[in-house]
């Protein structure tokens, strides 16, 4: 009976598979040209040899600043709900793990390597305060820095090794989405924010693990299999799914790809160069798309993504920063109690930031709390209860409009811009207007080393306190309080290792 059952099952599978197999055979009779340029070889040499690269001091210093910015973000966001949920999950998976256990950033808690990196990454992107690459639509720091520091702790590696690995990770995180094509990714519904960090973490991890050149192709193919993320993150309300997509998912997937290859996993080693491989799937290679294979290897090792990486001056989404700065600049010129209307004109996806369900992305909410409080603080920027439960906020939100300004859009082939015009009209009819072409921290006008350090030390970073869904009902980190100084040290101790 067992033999008959197996034979029947086999016959059924063959019957289903036969048409597919026939199609495959027909397809294979058609000559297929391998795409150019080949990218696996150059990428493999770059990643495998990254610890011996002679990286210029300016790029190394940018790497140090972004490590600092990410660690400060982890400290600031430690008590927010995405961070707490990720730590709880990591500790539940690891139990009392002792073998390979590493610290979860901004805490004294330890978990197994992958679990700890997952939790650290989600912690560092617990709110809108970490770095981002506007030209690639990725936020590399939380995932890449978390993985690099954890591997260094586990394997007793040096700060310079971590620094070089982080720089290499940012390269892959920034280059891969732009190679796949920003329009292609948007059209396919596949989020750059999940794809870039997966490849970035894998490259950083492979660099630190010393995976040989011949095996880097295996790492890349397992990244391709795990590259994921949906643009539905924009529907997220509580920043939990967003934190997962932007940071936790890529950290976990990229690190797993490198670890699996280190333990002997093999795959399609030239998957990026195969005619039917990941990079050449129809959603990327179809006519009318913006696939740019060459970007993956163009000036590799001499032209870096680090200078294209931005800092967030305010605890809000990147495209909202100019509008926030404009309104803050206008505050001394207006009577906040007599505001009749606020109009914000901006380029890009203006409607997403007018109607966002997430407080730190909603310009109508951010404008309302700035006008009521006369400032913008970390806690209020993340507060769902205030957005939905404060009558004064809701009333002011009705007076704020966000519209598209085509004149602010970058021209064809020009770098993406982030700007805003803010117009405040008082009940008397008096108008005040300002145009913000950029905010310091954007790649065109980067923060200085002193500004990055000041941001990391600032009170908004030191006082992250939030309960479920951003409610400010729990104490956070304030280094001026003796009882809390000791709690802040686990993250602080990482800061001195990179010069």
Secondary structure, 3 states (H helix, E strand, C coil): CHHHHHHHHHHHHHHHHHHHHHHHHHHHCCCCCCCCCCCHHHHHHHHHCHHHCCCCHHHHHHHHHHHHHHHHHHHHHCCCHHHHHHHHHHHHHHCCCCCCEEECCCCCCEEEHHHHHHHHHHHHCCCCCCCEECCCCECCHHHHHHHHHHHHHHHCCCHHHHHHHHHHHHHHHHHHHHHHCHHHHHHHCECHHHHHHHHHHHHHHHHHHCCCHHHHHHHHHHHHHHCCCEHHHHHCCCCHHHHHHHHHHHHHHHHHHHHHHHCCCCCCCCCCCCCCCHHHCHHHHCCCCCCCHHHHCCCCCCCCCHHHCECCCCCCCHHHHHHHHHHHHHHHHCCHHHEEEEEEEECCCHHHHHHCCCHHHCHHHHHHHHHHHCCCCHHHHCCHHHHHHCHHHHHHHCCEEEEECHHHCCCCCCCCCCCEEEEEEECCCCEEEEEECCCCCCHHHCCCHHHHHHHHHCHHHHCCCCCHHHCCCCCCCCCCCHHHHHHHHHHHCCHHHHC
